[in-house]
């Protein structure tokens, strides 16, 4: 039996009373039902006062608009997964995105879990940096953490999620330890490695490309034989291979570099050993497609060959290249051009190691010049 009422239809089923009405669910108007009560001595028919009262009570509540969460009620972790990360994946290089993800997982995910934009305050960020980060990590890591956290909130501001960025007022009160001095290989060390420790031609070539020509690891593995002009002694640098993705170089340059005779000789030897191909990866995988995984190659070939005590890291060769060129030419711009930096300050700050004897040598040279002018 059924009885129609303007404020909902009551019906009986399975010895219980229900009310059926139309409601908007996820933006779509649907017919829905709600159980009012079981049939008993008090609730005995669809027209009895007790059942009608339950119907009316439910319909009053059902007609009230449900409060919608405001933008600032969004969980920060949801915004990262659904908005921020997909956006940066479209606009940034895979290596940069991978760095963001590493910082997120290691330092920010647990901190932001369960927090909304509305409730987040500068004190929360200060606690993170001063109680969990500053005493354990260096300035660079702290700067990366702060930059990513602030970037997420800035992006949310641009999306209209909130009005201000609490991370603007987040500062570390504890002075973090100074970053460790980065290592580099001298020309003597490099030649000892190439001539005395490494026996594989491909390993010697990779070390020279990094340590004499200053190529990044991602640029080395992305080299194709089409980029190598052995007759002219030229090498085209225009792409990088990072975490399974082939793209432009870090600074998005496309240049042709002159090669050293030693590098040309190693290229010729490796080219002959590979069967003199005219195209394809210079350093291909033995099994499967694509170039070598440089991290696996370091573990399997370079580090064992060079020796644990002498191994300083692949980037140490690149830093050494900048220092060697600067010392030989007396001009840091040569190193900047070889390392393909857009900003000379980057070369000077991170890739040129100052000689400890530079001041003493400079004083001696100045003394000699002054003596000539007497």
Secondary structure, DSSP 8 states (H G I E B T S, - for coil): -EEEETTEEEEEETTEEEEEEEEEETTEEEEEEEEEEE--SSS-STTSHHHHHHHHHHHHHHHS------GGGSBHHHHIIIIIHHHHHHHS-HHHHHHHHHHIIIIIHHHHTT-BTTT--HHHHHHIIIIIITTTS-HHHHHHHHHHHHHHHHHHHHTTS-S--GGGG---SS------------HHHHHHIIIII---HHHHHHHHHHHTS---HHHHHT-BGGGEETTTTEEEE--EEETTEEE--TT---EEEE--HHHHHHHHHHHHHTT--SSSBTTB-SSSSSB--HHHHIIIIIHHHH-TTT---HHHHHHHHHHHHHHHHS-HHHHHHHHT-S-HHHIIIII----TTHHHHHHHHHHHHHHHT-
